Amino acid sequence: MTDGSGIVQFMSALAEISQGMRKPSISPVWCREILSARDAPRVTCTHREYEPEPDNKANTFSLDDMVHHAFFFGATEVAAIRSLLPPQQQQKYSNFEIITSYFWRCRTLALQLDTNEEVRIICIVDARSKFVNLLVPNGYYGNAIALPAAITTVGKLIENPLTYALDLVKKAKANVTEEYMHSMADLLVIKGRPHFTTANACLVSDVTRAGFRDVDFGWGKAVYGGLARAGDGTNPGISTIYIPFKNAKGEEGFVIPVFFPTQVIERLVKELDKVLKNNINSPTMGDRKSGIINSSL
């Protein structure tokens, strides 16, 4: 029905009306036909994010003793990871690419997968700016996202320098073009709207600039705007959401809620701490079993 941008638009409209406006400042636009499949549909790009699940697919980890945890990343943490790169490459990659690549490696190590297994990172990309010949109108609140995947083996991911993972992530994002979006729409029609591949997958979405914290129902802007907890749905542990957050020290950054078995969490903390050097500042958390993220204010 909608993506993150559409949800924020809807919430903002409700907030404006709740404060007395007769109509929202941005009128909703339907126009779903602009991103419909072509006639006749034709797949012209590679979409490994929709590959069939392997026959031997099993849970990456046991669902026993699952707990919630959250990691805070501010300017200090991002700079610490960026410093791992050669000086001439430190400005080549975005903060998203830096954090995503490093977290993907640490997560893979924590899961203790076989070195020959394939792993994939799936980045949610808002494609509104990718269209050249087709203008997505202001106010369009439908889905305009792609899920490009970068795929490699566990061995290659953890044995190569961080730049290996960075280039995979950067290339996957760059694959999203106007033609890619049309090809994806055609594939979804041809294959009957398949689910993205979940085997050894890590799905990443950055909502730090989506605007959830800017929604104001009359009491001021939101202190927190994001998931109440990680791990909901049929594939716990897959989704990795970057949510804007201010920690107890007043530092702005973002939080990554995760949902894994206790031993995986412990290994993930250990892997991240190798570089962050005790800079892993978890936000104030509720009960670890419920995982509700509380405000730091």
N, C-alpha and C positions, 0 to 999 in steps of 0.2 A: 504493500500500500504506500509506504513512504520510507525515506531514509532519515539520517540524523538531521540534515538540514531542514527537511520537511517537518520533523517533530518540533524542532526549535521554532519554526515559523508558526506552527499551530499553537504552541505554548505561549509565544509572544502575542499572538492575536487574542487569546483568552485573557492574558494579562492586561492588554490595552483596553479591552471591553470592560474588564472588571474595574478599571479605573475611570470609566465614564465615557470612553470613546464610542461613537456610534458605529464605527466600522474600523477594522484593522488598517494600519498604515500601509501594509502590503496586502493587496487583495489576492486571495488564493486563485491559482490558475490550474485548470485540469489538464488539458492538452496531452493526454497520455499517448495520443496517436503519434506524437513526434518521435517517440523512442520505440515504436512498434517494430516488429520484424518486417523485413522487406518482402516484396512479392516478385519473384519467388525467393524464399529464404536461402542463404548460402553462407557457409562458414568459411571465412577467408583468413582468419588468424588462428594461432595456436592457443588453446584454452586448457592448459593442464590443470587448472583449478577444478575442472569438471570431469576429470578422468574417473573411470569406474573404480570403485573400492576394490582392493586386492581380495582374492578369495580367502586368504588366510588372515584377514584382518582380525585383530583382537584388541582388547583394551591395552593401551600403552602402559597402564599402571593399575594396580588393584584399587577398587573403590572403597576399600575398608580404611577406617581411620582418616577420613578426609577432613582437612582443616582449611580455614581461610587465613590469608596473610596479605599484607599490602606493602609495597615498596615505594618510597618517595624518591623522586629524582628532581633536584633543583640544578641551579647553575654549576654548583661545585661538582655534583655527580657527573653531569654531562661533560664538563671540562676534563675530569679525571679519565673518562673513557676516550675522549677525543685525543688526549695526550699519548695514547697507545699507538697512534698513527705516526708515520714519518712526517717531519715538519712540512714537507712540500705537499702533503696530501691532507693535512688537517682541515683545510677549508673547502675541500672538494665535496664533502658530504653534509647533508642537512642534519639537524638534531634528531629528527625522526629516524633517518637512516642509521645514525650512530647508535642510538638506544636500541632500535629494533634488531640490528645485527648482533650487538653484544648480548642482549637479553636472549635472543634465539640460541646463541651458542651456549650460554650458561644454562638455559632451560634444557637443552638437549643433553648436556653433561649430567644434569641433575636427574634426568629420567633414566640414565644408564642404559641406553639403547645399544643394540649390536652395531658395530662399526659399518657393516655392509647394508644396513637398513636405509631406505630413503626417508628423508624428512623434508617437509615443505613449510615455507612461510607464506601466508596469504595476506596481502595488504589491502585493506579497504581504501579505494581511491575514489574521491568525488570527481566525476568526469565532466561537470558542468563547464569547466574552463577548457576542456579538450575539443569542444565542437567548433569547427571553423565555418563549415557551410550551413550549419543548422544552429540557430540561436535558441537556447533554452530560456524561455521568458522568465523575467523576474516574477516571483510568486509561484512558480512551478514547485509543487511539493511531493511529486512522485519520486520513485527510485531513479537515481542517476549515478549509481555507484558501480564500480567494477571490482572484481576480486582476483587480480593477477597473482600468480603463484611463482615463487622461486623454489627450485627443487635441487637437492643434492643428496649425497650420502652422509651419514653421521661422521664417518672417518674424514672425509674431505672438509666438512664444516669445522671440526674441532682441531684438525692437524694443520690447516692452512692459516696464514695470518688473517687478522680481522678484516683486512681489505677484501679478501675473497668473499666473505659474507656480504660486505657492504656493496660490492659490485653486483652481486646477485639481486639484492633488494633494490638497488638503484635501477637496474635494467628492467626488473619486473614492473616497477612503477612507470618507467618510460614507455613500456609496451602499450599503455592505455592511450589510445588515440580515438578520433571519431570513427575510423573504420573498425577499430577493435570493438567499440560499443555496438555498432551495427552488427558485426559478426557475432557478438555475444548474444544479442537479442534473437538472431536467427538460430543460433545453437539451442537456446532455451526452448524455442518453438519446436525445432526438429526432434530434440531429445525429451520433450515433455517436462521441462523445468526440473532438471536434476539438481540434487543437493550438491554443494561443493564437496570435494574429497576431504574426508576427515582423518584418514590414516596418518598418524605421526604428523599432524598438521598443527600449526600455530597461527591463529587468525588474529591480526593486529588492526586495531582501529584507533586513530588519534582524534579525540573530540575536544582537545584543549582549546581550539578556536571556533568550535561550533556555536557557542553563544548560550549554552545552558545556564551559566552563572549570571547572564545579563537579564534573564527573565525577571520582571518585577511586578508582583501582584499588589503592590501598594505598601509593602513593608521593607522595601529596599531590595537590592540585588541579592541573589542566592549566595549563601556561604559555600554551598557544595552543589554541583550539578552533574550527576553521573549515576552509575550503578550503585544500588544499595549494597550489593555484595557480588562476588564473582561466583561462577560455577553453576548457574541455573541453566536449564536446558538438558537436552539428551546427550550432550558431549561435554561433560565437565572438564575443565582444564584446558580446553582449546582456545577460548577467547582471551585476548590480552588487550585491554582497553586503557588508553592513556587519558586520564581524567584530570582537569585542572584542579589544583589543591594548594592550600596554604598550610604549612606544617605548624607545629606548636611554637616554633621559634619565629614565626612570622615570615618565613621564606616562601616565596612563590615558586611553584614548579608543577609537577603532576604526579599522580599516584597510579600505581599499577596493582589492582587487586588480583589475587590468584587463588586457586582452589586445587590443592593437591594433597596426597597423603603426607603425613608428618615427616617421614624420612626424605621425601622429595623436597619439601620446603626447607628442611635443614641443609640438604646438599645445595639447593639453589642459593640460600643465604651465604653459604661458604664460597661458592663460585663467584658470586657478585662481590663479595668482600675482598677477594684477591686483588681487585683493582681499586675499589671504593674505600678500602682501609677504614672500616668501621663507620663509614659515612652513610650506611643504610639506615635512614630515619623512617621507621614505620609510622604512619599517622596513628592517631588515637583509634583503637579498634574496640569493637564490642566483644562479645563472647566469640572465641575462635571457631566454635562449631557453627554459630549463626553467621558470623562474619560481617555483621552490619557495620558499615563504616560511619563512625561518629564525627561530628564537626570538631575541629581543633580549637574552636572559639568558645 
